[in-house]
């Protein structure tokens, strides 16, 4: 069984070999890429049960899409059942440890397969868009679908491409030639990506672990709080460099193969509010949750009990969206807290700007935002809030606090 | 009133700005208050004004006001 990661030798070989093979594969480009993707995915299966589960998880949405995408009432019911089942199976396969019912169901960790969390997003995008894609005459073959889902560049952790963008990009006729300059800049990006993951973020990770261990040993609550802050800063830096580095490697790697992936980061720590932060950090996730979680929720709220209460509806929908996104990030209770904190953060940031706009008016608000003191306050507050809320990612902070409370 | 003027009226209300004026090429970039969050609010208000429904996917694909007007007109005639 293969452990597939950007740090493995296997990935490095693919990174170099696949672009060369694809350039010479001519009309079989799609088939060659498909063979590589299926081979990588299949090699990661732990046993026959995991292979069967993975195959079902990948193939069912493709064959279900035409059945659930009509306008009729039957199709609507089928659509609802499909997404409820999909969600239930996802939660079961991820094995959320705080969903009590799963404790009574048989489960084996081998059932989990590579990229499960991210496959969900792509499958939802494909099935939701199916009617539109068909109408727009976008290619919908099984081979294209599998390449979209299983592309070895994005299967581990995104960026979350949209089906239409992926296919249009894959078949574009003006794939930019890689001259020496472009090649150098792509390799530079890949190498810098590796440095960020395996040097910078590795260092940050060891420092955050070091400080995390010292929190309970600090002696008094004030010292503990200071050490907690230091730990959370290193942990946030770890998450940032690890993810940005990963994205640099896969975006660069795909570029060598003539594919353009979505950019996932836009200097998030320059943000002045939590809303802005999420527009700059893990952008492909933010946009996905905006389209498939926030939009349906706020539409339901505005056409229902929140009619004419725009701002309240926006806050409620934002909170629910980020709570769900937080829960998606991981299977233990820490991620639930993380989701609550992200939800609270974006709501507070909306309330803050809303109040100021009411107080100063639109033009006054712009002037207010230009003040140096305000700028510093907003930057510091946003960075601090991100670090503290991200401290629940990767560490058992709840366990730590319960231990210290004893 | 034609679709464009009615849409303009709705946008002025939603974005709380009486100076908004639109043409077919207007995009979210041109109107400051029009971001990914307020977009949904605009959609709901337009649905009310024109008594029609849009799917999540339809409104995601809109590139400019011209396309929006075409979509509204199509939905209106369907209704």
Interface residues (C-beta under 8 A of the other chain):
Chain A: X128 X129 X131 X132 X275 X279 X287 X290 X291 X292 X294 X295 X296 X298 X299 X302 X303 X310 X314 X318 X362
Chain B: X17 X36 X37 X40 X41 X43 X44 X47 X56 X57 X58 X59 X60 X61
